Each structure stands twice: as C-alpha cells, then as structure tokens.
Amino acid sequence: MKIKTKTLRASSYLNHIDIGDGTSIIFNGSTLCIDLLPTEYINEILNLGDTCNFSLSEEEKQHLINRGHLTTLTVKQEIDAFKKQARFILEKCSTLDKERQIGNLTFLLTYSCNLSCSYCFQKSLPDKSKNSTMSAEFVDNFFAKYFPKLFPKTQKIIITLFGGEPLLPNNREAINRILAHAKENPLVRIFVATNATTLDEMLDLMGPEQGKIQGVQVTLDGDSLLHDQNRIPVSGKPTFDTMVAAIKKLIHLKVNVSIRMHLHQGQMESAQKLVEYLEKEEILNHPLVSVYFSPINTFSSEQISANDISLFRQIFQNVAAKTCHPPSNLNFMVKFLEMQSEKILPKVRYCGAGSDTFYIADPLGDIYDCFEEAGHKDRRIGTFSNGEVKFFPLKEKYAKRHLLNIPECIKCSYALFCGGGCPSQARVQSGSIYKAYCHQNKEFISQTLKAFYLKKISSC
C-alpha cells in the first residue's frame, strides 16, 4: 500500500548527529531505534510536514516508520507510547538491580580538606561537620552492626572512600580497618576520590591486590595555569605537578586511575592544553587510565559561545579517538549501539538516589543519597545508631524521582539517556527534585554516541 506522505511527520523524539562523512546517526528517544542516514535527508525529514518533496523511496519511508523516526501518531499518542516504554524500563531495571545484588557504599571519612577550591560544594557545611573524622572503632562497629542491615542480600560491594579529602593522615587508621574488612571478602572492591596531594603517605595502601585501594580518581582543572588558580591549598602553593606525579606513581603501582577533567566556561583552550600535556606525558592513553569530562558551570549551547561548543566537540572526539573511549560517564550507551533488538537502558533515573543499593555513611552516623548534600542534616535520608538503622521520608521521595514523575522529561527526546539530570541541582535551581536539570546532558549524550559509533567502525 502506498504511504501518504502528507500524513507523516518526524517523530517528536527524533534526534540526529552529524558524523562528518556525509552521514548522520538518527536515533529515537522513545522507540530506542538507531539508524544511519545520508545527512542531506535530515532537513527533509525534519520539515516533512511543510513540504511535498520527499525523495526517499516507499521502502525507505516504510523502514523509517517501522523504526519510529517517521510517524503518523499524534503528539499525545507518542507521549503515551513514551510513558509505556519508560514504565517498562523502570520495572525491568528494578528487577535487574535485585538480581545483580551489587551494593555501592561510600565512607565519607571526613569533611575536612587540605585544599580550598573556590567552587567546592562543601564550603557551606556547618563547622561541626567539617571537624568530624571517622575512627577505626567506628568502622569496625559499622561493619558489625549496620552493614548487614543496609546490604542484607548483596553479593558484591563497591566501597568508595570520600571526603573532604579522604587521604589525610588522620584518616589512615579508619582506612586500614576498611581495607582489612575488604581483604576478608573477595567480592569487595575499594576506590577513592582524592586530590592526591598526600598520596606519598598512603602509597603502601594502593595496589591491584585484594584488600588494597584498587582504583583512584584524581581531578585536574585544566592546564597547570588554570589548575593552580583553582585547586589550591591554604598555603597557596601550586598542586598541578604534585597531582600529575601522583598519577604516575599510581600507574607504576598498577592502580586504575580515573582522571576527572573539569571544564570551565570560557576556558576550553585550557582543557585542550591539558589533553595535549597528558598525551605528551604518556598518561592519556595509558591502559590503566580513563578520562572523563565534568563541567563546573552550566554547559549548553544556550549559555556558551558557538566557538566553545565547536572546540569542546573537537576535544571530546580527539580524546575518544586517542583513548578508544569517550570522555564521559555514559558507558551504557555502547549497548545502545550494539543491540539490534530490545534495548534496556538504565536511565529512567539519573543516579542511585532512593535505591536500596547506594548509601553514603558519614562519621556522624548520618546516611545520605547524594555527595553534594552530605553534611547538610536536613538532606540526610537516615541515621544509624544504637544498633539500629532509621530511614526518613526523604529516601522514599528520592525513590519516586524518575522520568514518569518529571513532567518536562516526558516530552524530551533525550530523557531515556539522561534520566532527568541531577536531582540535587534540580532542587537548588528550581526548588524541587521533581524538575529536570538538563545541564550539559544533551551535548554529552550526542558526543558520546558519536564517539562510540566512530570507535565501532575504527580499529579501536
């Protein structure tokens, strides 16, 4: 049967990314179908409702309809179909989480830090929190009384050491006890997020062996000039060279290193210089090193210059090509490219907040769901004391924070890849966790998908 072109329109959930070789990726944010199309046809498809000239064959049009890129559905019907897809994924992911039995526990060892970064989200913490440090006895008590209650069915546990600065000398005894517990359980892995300026005093705790810290995240703020203006100790001394030296020592110890590269608005050239430096030092593409970008400010085409967007995309794809991995935390998107049938993406939620598998425990006996909210008692989701764990209503409130409860996300073509954005930032920016926080998400999603596609057709 001949398709009546005038009844067709581009799906409200259709996205496209120019690959640069005359083809574009088109992907549907509701049906989750992905295809390649000559770039010259993109505008034709997007403007289908306004033109009678449509050069694709009937067979090609039918394919695009079957995949959901073209549709005869009304906008409301498409929204209803999206809700159905989101609900299915939500239920499926809930089942998978229970089957995996993987727990994520963060020990926030202290709120104290030896740096004074201007943008640090912990600057507003009360002094009582800042002066608290976890003890060895506290750790032993936690594993004996509270760990079994928080993770009753968990088989595998990922423990992250966090701060403040977790590798301050005063934290060593607590770290030793955490590592001792990890050594007894082969399914426990230990990671730390650190500024690495005190690493020399903790090198004996690092290594690939069970019972040692096996992965380390270090943050760099751009090239040495910009970095030393932002990540500074009270003394004001530069830290860039110290952190880079620490990264090299970790590599020598066969520790996995994750470099978090901050992107500052208007400072994209600094990021480019940092990438060039890391490549020169043979760090960028080392097999034990992974790199990901993390914008400090809102990073979207509406808020930064076209030149900066263009340079960002160039740097992003350059790093992806050299490391065979996109510099983002959207690893799940590689599955989107590889799967040709039903696709299950874990992004009906942005993060683990509200789940039964992710907790942050601080030295005051408080439990949090979010790193940026830790230390603010009005944002804690529970407490542990006197052998009991008590949860507050906020935990359930976070559990209900998914796409179906964020109205603006229902109409967004990127929502299933984004999950609604950071709930904490949504609360700060708009007053409710049930609002979207888009940040740089659309740009990162597009560039990550492009990078994974280019990797797939390359020799990586």
N, C-alpha and C positions, 0 to 999 in steps of 0.2 A: 504493500500500500504506500502511495506517495505521501511523504511528510509535508504538511502545510507549514512552510517556513514562518509565516506570519504568526502562527500560534506558539512559536518557540521564543524563548528568551534565555539569556545567560543566567545560570543559577546565581542566586544571592550569596551562595557560599563558594563561588568560584574564585580561585587565586591563580596568579601566574608569575613566573620568574624567568627573566631572560637569561639564557645560558651564555649567550655571546657568540654562538656559532651559527646563527640563523634559526635556531630552535629555542623553544621555551618549554619549561615544565608547567603544566596546568594541573592543579590539584583541588579537589573539592573538600571543603571543610565539614561536610555533613556525610556524604557517602564514603569519604576517605579514599576515593579513586584518584590515581595519578597517571598522567599520560604525557607524551611528548608531542608537540605540535609546531609546525613552522611559525616563526614569530609573526610573519606577515598576516596570519589569520587571526591573531589575538584581538585586534581592534574590531575586526569584522564580527567576531563572536560577541564581544562586549557591547557592541552597538546594534545587535541583531534586531532589536525592536524598532529601530529607526531607519532601517534600510531594507530594500528589496533585493539587493545584490548580495548573493551568498554563493561563493564559488566552490564550496565543498560538495562532494558527491552525496547522493542519497545514503549510500552505505556509510560514509564518514559521519554524516549527520546522525544517523541512527546509532553509531558507536558512541558519539558524544552524549546522546540522550540516555543510552543504557548506562553510561558511567556517571550520569548526573550533572555533567558540565553544562549541557543544554537541558531545558526542562519546559514542560507545559503546565507544571504545577503553579498554583498561585503562591504568592509570598507566604500567606498563612499556612498553606499546605506544606510548604518547605520547612517552615518553622516547626510545625507539628512533627514532621519526619526527623528533624534535628533533635527534638526533645526525646523522641523514641530511641534514637541512636545513643544519645548521651545517657539515658536511663539504662540501656542495655550494657554500655561500657561500665557505668558506675557499679552495677550489680556484679558484672563479671570480674572487675578489678577487686571488689570486696572479697569475692570467693578466692581469687588467686592469692591475695595477701594472706588469707588464713592458711592456705595450702603451703605457701613458701616458708612460713614461720621464721621470718627474718626480722630481728629487732635492731633498732638503732637507739643507742643510749649515749648521751653526751654528759660527761662530767665537766661542769663549769667550775674548775678548780679554784678560781679566784676572779674577782672583778678588778684587781689591781693590774696595772700595766706599766712598763718602763718606757713606753712611748706616749706622746701626746699629740696624736693626729687630729687636725682641725675638724675633720668630718666624722669622727668616731661617734657611733650611736650610743655609746655608754657614758658620754660626758654628763648626761643629765641624771645619772644614778645618784641616790642618796649616799651619804658618807658611810652609813652602816654597811651597806652592800659592798662598797669599794674596799673596805678594810677587812672583809671576811676571806678566810683561806681554808680550804679543805684539809683535814688532818688524816693521818694514816688510820687512826681509830674510826673515824667517820666512814672511810672507805670499807673497812672490814665489817662494820655494823650494817652498812648499806647492802653489801653482798649477802650477808647472813639473813637479814630481816626483810628487806624491801625489794631486792632484785627478783626473788621468786614471785612476789605479788604483782610486780609490773610486767614481767615476762613469763607467765606461767607455762606457756606452750612453746616458747621459742626454742628452735634448734640452733640457729646461727645468730650471733650477735656481733654487731659492728659498734665499737666504742670509740668515740671521738673525745679528745682532750681539748678543752676550750677555755677561754678567759674573757676579759683581761688577757694577760699573757700567761699561758699555762706552763711555760718552761722557765718561769722564775725559780731561782734556787730554793725558795721557801716551799715550793710545791713538790720537791723531789721525793719526800717520804710517801706522800699520797700516791704519786705516780708509781713508785716501787711496789706499793700494795696492789694497785690496779693491774700492773704487769704480772705480779705473782698470781693473781686470780686468773688472768688470761692464759698464763702458762699451763694451768691445770685443765684448760678447756681448749682443745684443738680447733673448735669452731668459732673462737673469738678472734677478731682482728682489731688492732689498735691503730688509730690515726690521730694526728694532732694538727691543729691550725695555729701557727706560731709566726711571730715576726723574725724568729731565728737569730736574734742578736745575742742570745745567751746559749746558743746551741753547743758551744765548746764544752760547757759544764755538763752536758747531757748526752754526749756522743756515745757513751757506753750503753745507753738505753735504746739506741737505734740499730735496726738491722732487719733482715728478712726472716729471722728465726721466730718461732712461736714464743710468746712472752716478751717480745720487744715491740717498739713502735715501728710499724712496717710501712707507714705512709705519712708524708708530711706535706702540708700546704703552706706555702710562703707567698706573701703578697708583695708585688712590686708596683710602684705608682707611675711608671713611665721611665724615661731615661734618667740617668743619675741626677741631672739638674732638677727636674721636676720632682723626682722621688725624694731627694734630700730636703726639698722645701715642704714636703707634706708629711713624711713618716720620720718624725724627729723625736729624740729623747729629750728629757728635761734639760740636759746639758747642751742641746743644740747641735751636737756632733753629727756628721753625716752617717747614714746607715746603709746606703746602697751597696757599697763594696763589701761590707760585713755580711749582708744577706746573700749576695752572689757567691761569696766564699763559702758560706754555709751550705748553699745548694750543691756546690761542687763536692763538699765533704760528704754530704748525704748520698750523692751518686756513687762516690767511692765506696761507701758502706753498703751499696746495693739496696738502698731505700727508694721506694717510689716517691717521686716529688711532683706535686701539683702546683704550678705557678699561676696564681691569680693575678691577672694584669688589670689594674684599674684604668678605666678610660675616663679622662676628664674633658668636659665640654670645652671646645676650642683649643684642645691640646692634642689633636690627633697626630701631629708630626712627632710629638714626644713618644707616642706609642709605636710609631714606625721606627724611630731610632732604637727603642728598646728591643724590638724584634730583630733588627739588624745586629745589635750588640750580642743578644743571646745566640744568634746563629754563628757569629764570629767566635764566640767562646765555646762553641760545640755543645751548647746546652739545649737549644731549641728543639732539635730533632733527636736528642738522646733517647734511647728506648725506655729508660726509666722515668722520663719526664713527660708530663702532659701540661698543656697550657689552655687556660680559658680566660675570656674577656669578661670584665664586670664593670659596667658603667657606674660612676659615682653619682652623676646627675641624670635627670631625665634625658633619654637619648632617643629621639624620634625625629623624623623628617620635618615635623611641625616646629621643632624647637631648636634645631641646629642648622647650620648652613648646608647648602647643596654640595659645596666643596668638601665639607667634613664628612657628609654621608658617603660621597664618592670615595674619599680616601679610606674611610672605615671599611667599605666593601672590598677595596683593593687589599688592605692589610689583612682582613679576615680570610680572604681566599688565598692570599700568599702564605699565611701561616698554615692553613689547611693543606695546601699543596706540599709544603715542605715537611710537615709532620704526619701527613696522611690521616689527619683527623681535624675536624672543625674546632676552633677555639671557643666552644660553648659547652654548657651543661645539658644539652639536648640530645644525649646519646640515643634515646629511644627512637629518634626519627630515622635512624638507619633501618629499623624494622619496617617502617612505613614504605621505604623503597624496595625492600627485599620481598615483602609479602604481596602476593598477587590475588589472594582470596580474602577472607575476613581478616580485618586488621583490628587489633585491640590495643589502643593507646592509653597509657596511664595518665591522662591529663584532664580528666573531669575535675580533678583537684590540682591546685598549684603545688602543694607541698604536703608533708606528713602531719600538719597540724590537725588535731582532732582524732587522729588514729589511735589504735591500741598498740602500735609498734614503734612509736617515736616519742622519746622523752628527754628533757634536759633537766638534770638534777644539779642544784647549786649548793654551796656549803652551809646555807641557812636552813636546809631541809625543804626548800620550795621546788615545785615542778613546773616547768614551762614547756610550751609548744613551739616557741619561736626565739631564735637567738637575739633578735633585736628588741624583744620585750622582756628578756631575762633581767632580773634585778628590780623590775617595777612590780611590786606586790599586787597591785590591782590587776595585773595581767597574768598572774600565775594561774595554772589550771588545777593545781592541787598541792598537797603537802605530804610529807612523811615524817612521823614521829611516834614514839612510844610503841613501836612495832606495827603501826597501822598506816595505811595509805588512804588519804581522803581526797576525792576529786570535787571540783567546784563546777557550777553550771557552765562556765566559760568553755570547758572541754567539749561539752555537747554542742555548744554554739559553734565552735570551730568544726566539729564533725559534720554539721549541716552546711558548711561553706563549700558548695560545689556548683557546677555550671547551672544546674536546674534552679538554683536559688539566687542566681545573679542575673537579673533581668536583661541588662545590656549585652551579656555574653550570649544569650540565646540567638541573637541576630548576627553574631560575629563569625566571619568565615575562618578565623584563626583560633577560635575558642578551644577546640579539642586538642590543639597543640600547645596551648598556653595555660589553660586551667583557671583563667580569671585573674592571674597575676598575684602578687604578694598580698595576703590579707592584712598584714600589719601596716603596710604602706597604704593600702586602701582605706584603712581606718584613720590613719594620720591625715591623708589627703582629703577624704570625703566624709569622714565621721562614721563609717560603717564598714564592717568586714564583708558585707553582702553587696559591695560595689566592686567594679572591676578596677584593676590597676595595670594599665597596659604597658607603661614604661617603654623599654626598647624591644618588647617581645616580638612584635611583628617583623621587625628588621632582622632580629637574630634567628627567628624561625625560617625566614626566607633564605638567609645566607647559609644556615646550617643544612637545609635541604639541598641547596645548590652544591655545597661542598661535598656532601655525601654522594650526590649523583656524579659529580666530576671524579670522585675517588673510584666509584664503581666502574667507570669507563676508562680509567687510567691504569697505570702499572702498580699503584699503591697496594 
